[in-house]
Amino acid sequence: TETYENILVETKGAVGIIRLNRPKALNALSDGLVTDMEKALNAFEDDAAINVIVVTGSEKAFAAGADIKEMMNFSYMDAYLNDFITKKWGRLATCRKPTIAAVAGYALGGGCELAMMADFIIAADNAKFGQPEITIGTIPGAGGTQRLTRAIGKAKAMEMCLTGRMMDAAEAERSGLVARVVPLAELMDEVMKTAEKIAAMSRPAAMMAKEAVNRSFEATLTEGLLFERRVFHSTFALADQKEGMAAFAEKRPPNFSGK
Ligand code: CAA
């Protein structure tokens, strides 16, 4: 795999791992970092040997947000013409392969937004989530007012976006922001177990399940159900569906080919 300045990239079996790595700035999402991340995500998406993508940070910080020092003097046109901020960051949200955010420490501002772009978040017990943009005179710009509201509802999202307060891991789990909380020392083991479990499923079935769940955020219930049913019907064209059901009937583990 390629080496980057602001991230560490490795693969374990069919799982691709991107570790945000700007420790001196608590992984603040500089242009350099998100450019690296976009390239690494493109590479994993194109790599037929990778089934699942994990994005993580350090024990102290997943990411403390957009790089404040880099953007502080931006003009409106600097922001507008470059489509700041989702042009590069948004790549995580458009990945077709399943993605997991493994969050320890701070996930603030753009860090929280980036985590919410993953399919789901597994958090360490020291994780802290927040949208503190209001405290620096701006507002969330990469999904904080939209994905957070869908995840935890209006009352908590409003309170967080208006006060900038942080939510700890237990509250994040209670509120539906994260799938699961685990002890910090076990975070990567638990995330890798989960990632490997997904990676062992039929890749097209996993991609289709993800596509269908994501459809629920865009469609009415009737349209969403129709989309689901059509995709479900299409799984009967998969060799993996034949294999999965035959394996069940024959009381043996399935051996998916990814086709
Ligand atoms: N941008 C740039 N640098 C940052 C940063 C950020 N978002 N967050 C932390 N850093 C830097 C600090 O400036 C500091 O650098 P120096 O040592 O050179 O001074 C270093 O990282 C360590 O940070 P602290 O000394 O502040 O560490 P702490 O443990 O005392 O506090 C913290 C941790 C509470 C996370 C605090 O760093 C903080 O509040 N960070 C900013 C959080 C924030 O406001 N994020 C939102 C950004 S706006 C945004 O993301 C826009 C969007 O929606 C897309």
Residues whose N, C-alpha, C, O or C-beta is under 5 A from the ligand:
A	BS01	CAA	K24 A25 L26 A28 A64 G65 A66 D67 I68 K69 I85 Y106 L108 G109 G110 P132 E133 I139 P140 G141 A142
